[in-house]
Amino acid sequence: MTQPTHGGNVHKVARERRISVDQIVDFSANINPLGFPASGVRAIRSALQQIVHYPDPACWKLRHALAQHCCVDPDMILVGNGSTELIHLLPRALAIESALIIGPTFEEYAHALTDAGSVVQYVHARREERFRPPVQDVLKELTAGRSRFDAVFLCNPNNPTGRVMNRWCVRELAEAADRQQAWLIVDEAFIDYCQTQSVVSMLNEYPRMMVLRSLTKFYAMPGLRIGYLLAASKVVGQIQDRQPPWSVNSLVQDVSFSVLRDRTYAARSRTFMKQERSRFMCGLRSVPAMRAYPSAVNFVLIELPAWTCAGEVTDRLASEDLLVRDCSALPGLTTQMIRVAIKTAKENRRLIAALGGCLRKIQS
Ligand SMILES: Cc1ncc(COP(=O)(O)O)c(C=O)c1O
């Protein structure tokens, strides 16, 4: 299996630059800048005594909490070792031979599909339309009858474009996918920032629809690994059959149970992000020759000027201990694209100044 080329590899950068991980300001992974909640720290402390036992393979307590959180039946939930584990289980569990991916998007869908031998086709959002979700193009592809797909992958809100498809459009996709007897897999890893667009409530209407969620970004715990899938209970069973036993450890089960109930942290995070996003956008847009695309979430896609490229800017910023995501290799994007997470106001100001300085030096 190929190693992931995602953002967030602070360990590699620290090793290469011979610095400590703490010296790096990581804008390359989209993690909540408010940090791991205090409720999670308390939960880890009290869960420590449980590590002498195997974890609950059924994740019973957490699954019931998630079911309540999402207003679905607990049998409709499968918990995984990060949503990445679940993404990798899908192609074989659902016998997906051909898939349509709505891009440019998170590359793990294509990795999982090609690993399983599936054929992948893309419909990309267009740069000229500021990466607006390409609903009509996808519908055309699904109804034109040229190819038949076993599955359609939609990341909503989309990483790395930051755009969100409204739920009425997702419903149209669900109808079209249903007519083709294709699965519609909606990845809502960043839905906490625009909850009203979630399609979880449509699951009972569309038995071939499923939703992926992650707790690692919003609760700032990517090191702990936790995600879940929502689908019809029969489908959940089918996917679970492929999952290795005990893949979700007991610490993360208890921590997730606790942070899910931490409404104060969730509300504070949303309020912070809404305010900081607009401040950050203004700052980014003040950097000459650079374009920041609109975002509904906690990261921003940036197009650098044509006289430089993502690799050059990423390297220069790394030499200042600032890590950004080079998106130039993502299908559907150009060599000028980088993605940056929205962090604290101070860190964001530092990035804006560094970006401006770096572009000035390259141009001179
Ligand atoms: C859109 C999207 N989905 C899923 C994941 C995987 O998240 P995790 O495996 O940490 O739950 C990521 C990680 O970056 C992502 O961006």
The ligand as a Tripos MOL2 file, in Angstrom:
@<TRIPOS>MOLECULE
LIG
   16    16     1     0     0
SMALL
NO_CHARGES

@<TRIPOS>ATOM
      1 C1        -12.1290   14.8320    3.9630 C.3       1 LIG1
      2 C2        -11.4180   13.9140    4.8870 C.ar      1 LIG1
      3 N1        -11.9870   12.7560    5.2090 N.ar      1 LIG1
      4 C3        -11.3920   11.8930    6.0500 C.ar      1 LIG1
      5 C4        -10.1610   12.1740    6.6010 C.ar      1 LIG1
      6 C5         -9.5220   11.1800    7.5030 C.3       1 LIG1
      7 O1         -9.7020   11.5380    8.8230 O.3       1 LIG1
      8 P1         -9.3910   10.5570   10.0160 P.3       1 LIG1
      9 O2         -8.8710    9.2730    9.4590 O.co2     1 LIG1
     10 O3         -8.3890   11.2520   10.8670 O.co2     1 LIG1
     11 O4        -10.7160   10.3490   10.7110 O.co2     1 LIG1
     12 C6         -9.5180   13.3660    6.2730 C.ar      1 LIG1
     13 C7         -8.1860   13.6880    6.8080 C.2       1 LIG1
     14 O5         -7.5630   14.6460    6.4780 O.2       1 LIG1
     15 C8        -10.1780   14.2710    5.3920 C.ar      1 LIG1
     16 O6         -9.6170   15.4340    5.0600 O.3       1 LIG1
@<TRIPOS>BOND
     1     1     2 1
     2     2     3 ar
     3     2    15 ar
     4     3     4 ar
     5     4     5 ar
     6     5     6 1
     7     5    12 ar
     8     6     7 1
     9     7     8 1
    10     8     9 2
    11     8    10 1
    12     8    11 1
    13    12    13 1
    14    12    15 ar
    15    13    14 2
    16    15    16 1
@<TRIPOS>SUBSTRUCTURE
     1 LIG1         1 GROUP 0 **** ****
